[in-house]
Amino acid sequence: MWRRILTILVARNREFYRDRAGLSWNILMPIMMVLAFAFIFTDTSRDVFKVGVITEGAESPVAAFPFLQTRHIQFIPVTDTAAAIGKVERHQLDLLVDPSETSRYWVNSESANGYLVERLLLGARGLDDQAGDHGESAGAIPQRVTVSGAALRYVDWVLPGVLAMNIMFSSLWGVGWVIVRYRKNGVLRRLKATPLSPWEFLTAQVFSRLLVVLGASLVVYTGASLLLDFPMRGSYLALLLVYVAGALCLISLGLIVSSRLRTEEVADGLLNLISWPMLLLSGVWFSMEGASGAAQILSRFLPLTHIVEGARAVMIDGAGVVQVLPQIGLLAGLALLFLTLAAWMFRWE
């Protein structure tokens, strides 16, 4: 069995590497996108302030904090205080406030936006004309907690998502579109006459595409590392496991799409239908923290969301294998489920 799988794997890899145009596109496109983001988003300033609000233990945060009625500020509910403090350190949040009885706020002393929002906060506590409307006096000034840290550039934040996006496109189209082409051209009909089983054929496709995806991602990561000074604070093993589990999941999903289709046009449409919602709702380009509740719930059902979250946790937050085990386990479980379903649905003709 394994000899047949290895034979198909080698043949598929040779077919891919001999296609120099496709190989170049898989490597150059992500690097060009990262460089474009680095050029466009060199200015780290924000038009709208972002303030985190710790919701746990705060029964009526608006009444306690008239500042929360300030316009032109995006207030983001926070449940994980430690993670939110880390975002203040990296200038992803301009301020973090705790409206509970402790009445604290966190500000980065090196952030220009943090300084301005802090002045707005203190002014709202002492000068807000509407404070009496809530039956509250201005009250005592909340306790100030200072943190420090370098600003996180947009290109640093988006890089894990770009790598995940490249894995998604390469995984879905690399097997979904190709196997449909094999069926249309009669290649699968000839393979049907061999002792090769659907499970063996699909397993070979998974491992072949996994090698291609990881090889291309390594080249992209190395190229970006040479051109950009981006942070990598966590474990390389954890990052590898996240991307391996994510690639296996998306490759298996592509196999489901290609299990019975006969034309590339239908396959291309279905793959676009799958990939674009993931691209928009998985936090690749922008954070989902400010999105609607329905969009955030929907994003939890998308595999790309967990790949991006795991990769960012490793590269930006310094997570190790243990911290990203939930994402790895979920993606690996989905990969096994999708591969089993694809083998059950698969038809040679």
N, C-alpha and C positions, 0 to 999 in steps of 0.2 A: 504493500500500500504506500509506504513512505517513499519508495523508489519512484512510483508513478507520480506522486505529488511533487517530488523534486524535479522530475523531468518537465512537467508542466510549468513549474516555477521558473526554471532556467530559461525555458523557451519564451515565456512572457517577458522576463527581464531583458533578454536579448532584443526582443521586438521593441521594447520601450527605448533602450539606450541607443539603438540604431536610428531612431527618429530624433535627429539632432534638433530640429525646430521645436518639437514638443519638450524635449529635455531643457533647452535654453529658456523656453517660456516659463517652465515650472520653477526655475531658479532666479531668472532676472526680474520677473514681474513683482514678486514680494519685496525684493531689495529696492526696486525703483519706487514702490509705494511707500516704504519706510523713509526713503530719502526725501520724497515729495512732502510727507508730513513734517519731517524735520525742517524743511525749508519754509513751509507755509506757516507752521505754528511755532516759530521761534519766539514770539512774544507770549509770555505766560500770563499776561494780565487778563482779567475777566470783566466783562461788561456788567454782570449781575453778581452780587455777593452771594456766597453760599454759607449758610449757618446751620450746623447740626443742633438738634434739640433732643435731649435725652427724655424719652417719654415714660420710661419706667419709674414708677413712684410719683409721678406728677399728675395730680387729679385735675387741676385746672391751670395749665401752664400760661394761658393768655391772661388770666386774672392776676397771676403772680408776676408775670413779666409783660408789662405793656409794650416792651420792645418787640414782642412777637407780632404786633400789629403794624410794624414798620413796612412800608411799601418798598418795592424794587429790591427786595431781598428774598432769596429762595430758602425757605426753612425746610430742612430735611429731617424727618423723624429718625431717631437713633435708638437702637436697643442694645448694641454692643459698644459699651463705653470705651474699652481698650482699643478696639479697631478705629473708632472715631477719633480718639486722641492721636493715633498714628496718622490719620488723614490731616489733622491740623499740623502735625510736624512736617508733612510733605506738601503743605499749602493746598491740598485738595479741598479742605474746608477752611474758610476764613475765620470761623469762630465756632466753638462748641459751648452750648449753655446747658446748665442743669437747673430747671425751674423748680426742683423739689425744695424741701425745707433747708437743705444744705446751701442752696443758692450759690453755685459756683459757675465759673466759665473758664475755658481754656483758650489761649491765644498764642500764636507764634510771634515772638517779639521781632523776628526778622521779616515778617510778612507785611507789606504795605497795605494790602486789603484788610488784613487782620487789625492793623492799627486803626483804620478808618471805621470798621465795624465796631470795634471796641468803644470808640468815641460816641458812636450812635447808641450803643447799649447804655453807656453811662449817662448820656443825655436823656435817654428815654426814662431812666430810673429817677432822674432828678427834675426833669423839666416837662415831661409829657402832660399835656393839658387834659388828656382823657383819662388819666389815672383815677380820678375821683369817680368816673362813671362806673367803675367796677367795684366801688366801695373800698378801694385800697389807697393807702397813701404811697408816696414814693418809695418808702422803705429803705432799709439799709443797702449799701452798695454790696453786690455779691463778691465773694472771695475770688481773687485773681490767681490763676495758676499758669505759669509761663512754661512753654515748651520751645524747643529749637529744632531746626532741621532744614535741609536744603529743599528747594522747590522741585517737585516732580514735573518734568517736561511732558507735554502731550505725547511726543514721540516715544518717551519711555513707557508711558501708560498704555499706548496703543500697540506697541510691538508684540506683546504676548498674544493679543487678539489677531494681529496680522498673520503671525505664524500659525495660529489655530485656523484662520480663514483659509490659508494656503493648503493646510492639511485637509480641510473640508472639501474644497474644490477638487483637489487631486484625488481624494479618496472616492468621492461620489462619481465623478466623470471617468476616473481611471478604470473603474470596474463596470459601473452602470452602463456607460455608453459603449465601451469596448465589447462587452459580452453580447449586447444586442447586435452589434455589427458582426460578431462571430456567427450568431444565429442566422442573420440575414444572408451572409455570404456562404453558408453551408459548412462552416468549420465545425460547429457543434454536432452536425449530423454525422460527420466523419468520426468525431471523437466518440459518438454513441456506439460505434461498432467495436470500440476497444474495451478492455476490461475496466476502464476508468469509471468510477461511480460519481454521481453528482456531488456527494460530500467531499470526495477527494479532489475533484476539479475545483470546487469553490474554495476549499482550504488552500489549495495551491495559489488561487487568485488572491486570497487574503494575504498570505505571506509574501507573495511577489509584490503586491502593491504597498505593503507595509515597509518593505526594504526600500522601495522607491521613494515613498513619502518621507521616511526618516532620513534617507540620504540627502534628498533635496532640502529638507528643513535644516539639517546640519550645515549645509553649504550656505543657506540664507542666514542662519544665526551667526556663522563665522564671518560672513561678509558684513553684516550689520555691526558686529562687534568691532571690526577693523575700521569701519567708517564712523561709527557713533559710540560715544561713551555712555552706554545705557547701564542701569543697575542690574546686578544679578546677586541678590542677597541670600537666596536660599540654597537648597541642595540640588545639585545637578541630577542626581539620581531621581529625586522627586519630580523634577521637571520632565525627565525622560519618561518616567512611568505615566505621568499625566498625558503626554502626547502620544505614547504608545497605546494606552487604553482608549484615548479619543480617536486615534486613527483606526483601530480595530472596530470600534463602534460605528464609525461613519462608513468604512469599507463594507461592513456587513449590511448596513442600511442601503448602500448602493447595489449590493447583490440582490436584495429584495426587489428593488425597482426593475432590475434586469432579468428577473427569474423567468418571465414569460413574454415580455414584449418582443415585437418583431421588427419595429422600425426605429431608427435613430431619432426621428422627429418627435415621436411620442415620448421616448426616453428623455430627450433633452427638455421637453416641456415639464415632465414630472420631476426631474432633477432640479429644474429652476423653481418649481413650486415648493420643493423641500428646502432648498438652500437659501432663498431670499428671505423668508421669515426668520430663519436662524441668523442670517447676516444682520437683520435689522433689530431683532429682539434679544440677542445674546450678549449685548454689551461690548461688541467689537469696536465700534466707533465712538460710542458715548455711554455714560453710566446710566443704568436703569433706575437709579435711586430716585430720580425726580419724575419717573414715568407713572402712568396711571396704575392703580391696583390691578386691573385686569391684565395689563401688559406685563406686569411683574409676575403674576401668577402663570401666564402663558409661557413666559421665558423659562420657568422652572422645568417645563416639559421638553425643552430643546437640548439635545446633547451638546451642542456647541457652547451653550451657557456654562456648563460644568467644566468644559475644557478651558475656556477663557478664565473662569474664576480660579481654577486650580493653578493655571500658569501664572496669573497675576499674583496669587498668594505666594508662590515660590519666588518669583523674580523681584517683586516689589516689597512684599511683607516679610520675606525671609523664612517662609514656611519650609518644613521638612517633610519627610515621607508620611509621618504620623498625621500631621495636620491636613494633608490632602488625601488621606485614605478614603474619606466618604466619596469624593469625586472619582477617584480611581476605581473603587468598588462598584459604584453605580455604572460607570462607563463600561467596565469589563462585563458586568452582568448583562447590560443591554447588548453588548457585542455578541455574547453567547446566544442570547435570545434571538437576535436578528439573524445570525448565521444559521441557527437551527430552522428558523422559519423560511429562510431563503432556500435551504436544501430541500425542505418539504415542498415548496412551491415550484422548484426548478423544473423546467422542461427543456430537453435537447432541441426540440423543433417547435 
